[in-house]
Amino acid sequence: MTFAASALADLESLLVDGGSVVVAESELVRHGEDFSIHPARRPDAVVLPASTREVAAVIALAAREGVPVVPFGAGTSLEGHVIPVAGGISLDLTRLDRILELRPSDLTATVQAGVTRRQLDAAARRHGLQFPVDPGADATLGGMAATNASGTTTVRYGGMRRQVLALEAVLGDAQVVRTGSRAAKSSAGYDITSLLVGSEGTLAVITELTVRLHPVEESGATVRAAFPDIAAACAAAVDVVAGGVLVTRLELLDAWNVAAVNSYSGAALPERPLLLIDITGAPAAVDENLAAVADIVGDHGAADVVLERDDATRRALWRTRHDAAYAVMATAPGKKPRSTDICVPVSELPAAITAAREAVDALGLDAGIGGHVADGNFHVAFMLDPGDEGEVDRARKLDGLLVDDALARGGTCSGEHGIGIGKRAYLAREHPDLIPLYRKLKGVFDPHGILNPGKVLP
Amino acid sequence: MTFAASALADLESLLVDGGSVVVAESELVRHGEDFSIHPARRPDAVVLPASTREVAAVIALAAREGVPVVPFGAGTSLEGHVIPVAGGISLDLTRLDRILELRPSDLTATVQAGVTRRQLDAAARRHGLQFPVDPGADATLGGMAATNASGTTTVRYGGMRRQVLALEAVLGDAQVVRTGSRAAKSSAGYDITSLLVGSEGTLAVITELTVRLHPVEESGATVRAAFPDIAAACAAAVDVVAGGVLVTRLELLDAWNVAAVNSYSGAALPERPLLLIDITGAPAAVDENLAAVADIVGDHGAADVVLERDDATRRALWRTRHDAAYAVMATAPGKKPRSTDICVPVSELPAAITAAREAVDALGLDAGIGGHVADGNFHVAFMLDPGDEGEVDRARKLDGLLVDDALARGGTCSGEHGIGIGKRAYLAREHPDLIPLYRKLKGVFDPHGILNPGKVLP
């Protein structure tokens, strides 16, 4: 459907708290795409609600009229989650940007869905606390909860599902519900909180979250270790995990990624497979864990091991890591970035990464491999012309090979990017027995089928 | 319904893998009660399946005949979960007692539902690993997952929901499903795993679990601190949490509990409010955290502070803590133990415990207060004659007062014992907006309404 002038007037009349409707061309374009290669599709209108009440009113109208509603945050999704494939309303939640309450003694904060992770982290740091989940982009917390985002610190703190204690959300019938509580744990009823986290806007629109905060660590150090080959780097990562060494980040960059990073950031990292390992805590604990890590990387033949204790140098090194995605983009301006996202049991990592490298080479792709190896999650990243059928076909083949390999190893098709548009067939491959159940759950939460249609469910 | 001889023969014919049907009086009695005060009710038959296939066959028959199926593990539930209030089949899963796979490098194990936590922990320790969740009783892991059990180590490692990576479960229509994966994290599809954890056998019968294991800590120490009053003990606990001190256990016993423990265990603990604090990790880290804890408890007027580093002495002290439930029972032989289970945001703990003590005194109950205070979860424990209406009425009044107080403080009616029979009205008080959703989910997973009827849903 498209919006007639009268329908727009109807929408505007619902926004009693200062929200607005936007149909400016540039905003329709911006809300029709994300960071993925999936074809853009403009929404019919962008609605920026200013309150939960307005979100509910918009959803009530959409349910009545059968109009799709696609939640939109920072627009940094990697799997097309925010693309309104069936048109309708792009529900931009970025005006819900208030930190409602920060409770340092409870190590929790309650925020509106449009608050970004950096905004919350900055507020937390004024109390000696942090919000550690870092998917790279400065995503909104509502969006991060919707995809169960994680990142470099997940090995230590867990991803979004572990952080979210409570939600306010609007269901597909416009009912506003509150799940969970502010208590650190609960055994009260079915866990709707965990069900909505990772549901990618298909079951409800998240409007408010209560999340855990964590104390800022007293001290830290970063180890940068270069290995003779990627298998040795992976084996070292496996041993760090199996040895129970308390690390805060444990990241792999292969030689391809390091070269891209050097070129983009002007860094001078050794262009061999690298592990970047961050260790934080009380000073003595950091020293002990550092010694354990040094032993392990040495055992696996790391030749070039640098230990950084200076905070500014560490931050610069981690900025380099976080810029890796942009470094990849800079290798082929005009193309779009593409990233696989499988996650395997950690012991399977060396074999899985070897298999991935073989698949990349067999397909003739120019790609790097890196990732959150302590969680068994890695990304093959490369650039792609979405208009080049051959390139798209090779990317699809790579996806399929890697997903099949991950599933055969007891892993999953998505470690952190979610299903969105692009992985629906893989979800069916991973959980064929659950798909009918998913459909029934969708029917319970979104009886009119208006919430983010065309996502998650195959 | 009751089972005719022909129905029993039908049941037995389904058990092709060596399972059995039991109708011996003693077994019907044992399967008709748990540790709670809820009235016992015998099942019509006890079925002990020997395989998932047999579980599915029994559920298929029950669905066809409309017979209730109530999963049973160790029978140590505290809220009547395993009592077959509508008769039918008690499905005893204790013969599913095999550890199917233990993967030390992945820090995971896959077990059948009837494996107990101590059985898994002992197997894990042969690899330098542990399974830390400890609800007190040596419960089965299926049962612990079903109630999202937690315990003294939850402040450090999280409760069951955080441990469970994957499940095999049989739905109410006899379909066998597999949720999750063996990967450490996933963003693939709706989180059915977390939904089934804590669903108390009302959505599915858990037959197999993949859980996280954790490295055994290198060293440890235990602090025992006696406080002038319970408010000071609570305030110290709040400061330990807010200060980000890494503790593995942080338990409160009030003077009443300490007296019970001394009498039961022959211990000679100071009969004042005590905090027991366990700190584990690398030696230097333990030292640093010990120093931080010593400072905090000193600031709150702890006079009698004992530091134990000897492992045997520490184990004995923690055994004393774990015996507290039995110590309470020994205060009134012949009566049944009763325990409240609210959980509040940690900063609310001193006020919540003060309010609980006032309620206990106003009702004239002879009760102790203790709990997992770093999580904000505490129990008022006392003995009760279930046949004495006055006593039961006072216990109910206490429950209601405490739940209302917890909810007003942003907490929950159940920190770890679950809803079962006894807290259904409180669940409705806590999540009135979610109850219709719960009912619909129940309909999706258990369309014939045979799985553990009379539990969770009000």
Interface residues (C-beta under 8 A of the other chain):
Chain A: R103 P104 S105 D106 L107 T108 G128 T147 N148 A149 S150 T154 V155 G158 G159 R161 R162 L171 Q175 V176 V177 R178 T179 S181 R182 A183 A184 K185 S186 S187 A188 G189 Y190 D191 I192 S194 L195 V197 G198 S199 L203 H214 P215 V216 V238 V241 A242 G243 G244 L246 G281 A282 P283 A284 A285 D287 E288 N289 D341 C343 V344 P345 V346 S347 D375 G376 N377 A406 G410 G411 T412 C413 S414 G415 E416 H417 G418 I419 K423 Y426 L427 E430 H431 D433 L434 L437 Y438 K440 L441 V444 F445 V456
Chain B: R103 P104 S105 D106 L107 T108 G128 T147 N148 A149 S150 T154 V155 G158 G159 R161 R162 L171 Q175 V176 V177 R178 T179 S181 R182 A183 A184 K185 S186 S187 A188 G189 Y190 D191 I192 S194 L195 V197 G198 S199 L203 H214 P215 V216 V238 V241 A242 G243 G244 L246 G281 A282 P283 A284 A285 D287 E288 N289 D341 C343 V344 P345 V346 S347 D375 G376 N377 A406 G410 G411 T412 C413 S414 G415 E416 H417 G418 I419 K423 Y426 L427 E430 H431 D433 L434 L437 Y438 K440 L441 V444 F445 V456
